[in-house]
C-alpha cells in the first residue's frame, strides 16, 4: 500500500489525468459532431443546387463556399436561380460556413490567406457552369 505522502501526490495527479482525458474526449466528440453536421449540410446544399439547369446565362449565379481558417471562402458553388431559391441557399451556405469556422477554431487549423477568384458563370448545354474551369 502506498505511503500517505505518495497517496497525497497521486490523488491530485489522477484527478488531473481524468479531467484532461475528459476534456480531450469532449473535443473529439465535438469534432465528430461538427464533421457529421458539415457532411449533412453539404448534402443539403448539393440537393438544393441539383443539376443547376438553366435556359440562359442570366439564370446562373455563384456563392462563396467554405470557411478558410485565415478567412474567406475555399471556393465557390455555381447554381441556377431558375431551380434554386437563392435566399434559402445563402442561409444554408452561411450555416455550413459557420460550422466549418467552428471546426477550424476547435482544431486550431491554419491555412494560406489567398482568396480564390470568383468564377465566370454561364449556361452551357442547359447547365450553369464555371466557364473558367472548362
C-alpha positions in Angstrom: 0.0 0.0 0.0 1.4 3.4 -0.9 2.6 5.7 1.8 0.4 8.7 2.9 2.8 11.1 1.1 2.6 9.1 -2.2 -1.2 8.9 -2.0 -1.2 12.7 -1.3 0.6 13.2 -4.6 -1.2 10.5 -6.6 -4.8 11.7 -5.9 -4.4 15.1 -7.5 -2.3 13.7 -10.3 -5.0 11.1 -11.0 -7.7 13.7 -10.9 -5.8 15.9 -13.3 -5.4 13.0 -15.8 -9.1 12.2 -15.6 -10.1 15.8 -16.2 -7.7 16.1 -19.1 -8.9 12.8 -20.6 -12.5 14.1 -20.2 -11.7 17.4 -22.0 -9.9 15.6 -24.8 -12.9 13.2 -25.2 -15.3 16.1 -25.4 -13.1 17.7 -28.0 -13.0 14.5 -30.1 -16.8 14.2 -29.8 -17.3 17.9 -30.7 -15.1 17.4 -33.8 -17.0 14.3 -34.9 -20.4 16.1 -34.4 -19.2 19.1 -36.5 -17.8 16.8 -39.2 -21.2 15.0 -39.5 -23.0 18.3 -39.4 -20.8 19.6 -42.3 -21.4 16.4 -44.3 -25.1 16.7 -43.8 -25.2 20.4 -44.7 -23.1 19.8 -47.8 -25.6 17.1 -48.9 -28.5 19.5 -48.4 -26.7 22.3 -50.3 -25.9 19.9 -53.2 -29.5 18.8 -53.3 -30.6 22.5 -53.4 -28.4 23.2 -56.3 -29.1 20.0 -58.1 -28.1 19.9 -61.8 -28.2 23.8 -62.0 -30.5 23.7 -65.0 -30.7 26.9 -67.0 -32.2 28.4 -70.1 -29.5 31.1 -70.4 -26.5 32.6 -68.6 -28.8 35.1 -66.8 -30.0 32.1 -64.7 -26.5 31.4 -63.4 -25.0 32.7 -60.2 -22.3 31.7 -57.7 -21.9 31.8 -54.0 -18.8 31.8 -51.8 -18.5 28.4 -50.0 -16.4 27.2 -47.0 -14.5 29.0 -44.3 -10.7 29.1 -44.5 -9.0 29.4 -41.1 -7.3 32.5 -42.4 -10.6 34.0 -43.6 -12.6 33.9 -46.8 -14.0 31.0 -48.7 -12.3 27.9 -50.0 -14.1 28.3 -53.3 -17.5 29.0 -55.0 -20.6 27.0 -55.9 -22.3 27.6 -59.2 -26.1 27.4 -59.2 -29.2 28.4 -61.2 -31.8 30.8 -60.0 -34.2 29.0 -62.3 -34.3 26.0 -60.0 -32.7 27.1 -56.7 -34.1 29.5 -54.1 -31.1 31.9 -53.7 -32.2 33.1 -50.2 -32.6 29.5 -48.8 -29.3 28.6 -50.4 -27.5 31.6 -48.9 -28.9 30.7 -45.5 -27.8 27.0 -45.8 -24.3 28.0 -47.0 -23.9 30.5 -44.2 -24.8 27.7 -41.7 -22.2 25.5 -43.4 -19.6 28.2 -43.3 -20.2 28.9 -39.6 -19.9 25.2 -38.7 -16.7 25.0 -40.7 -15.4 28.0 -38.8 -16.2 26.4 -35.5 -14.3 23.3 -36.6 -11.3 25.4 -37.6 -11.3 27.1 -34.2 -11.8 23.8 -32.3 -8.9 22.1 -34.1 -6.7 25.2 -34.3 -6.3 24.9 -38.0 -4.4 27.3 -40.3 -4.5 27.9 -44.0 -3.0 30.2 -46.6 -4.6 33.6 -46.8 -5.2 33.5 -50.5 -8.7 34.3 -51.8 -9.9 32.3 -54.7 -11.1 34.2 -57.7 -14.8 34.2 -58.3 -15.9 32.1 -61.2 -17.2 33.3 -64.5 -20.5 31.6 -64.8 -22.6 30.7 -67.9 -25.2 28.3 -69.2 -23.7 25.5 -71.3 -25.9 22.8 -72.7 -28.6 23.7 -70.2 -26.4 23.7 -67.1 -24.8 26.5 -65.1 -21.1 26.1 -65.1 -17.9 27.8 -64.2 -16.6 28.9 -67.7 -13.1 29.3 -66.3 -12.8 25.6 -65.3 -13.7 24.3 -68.7 
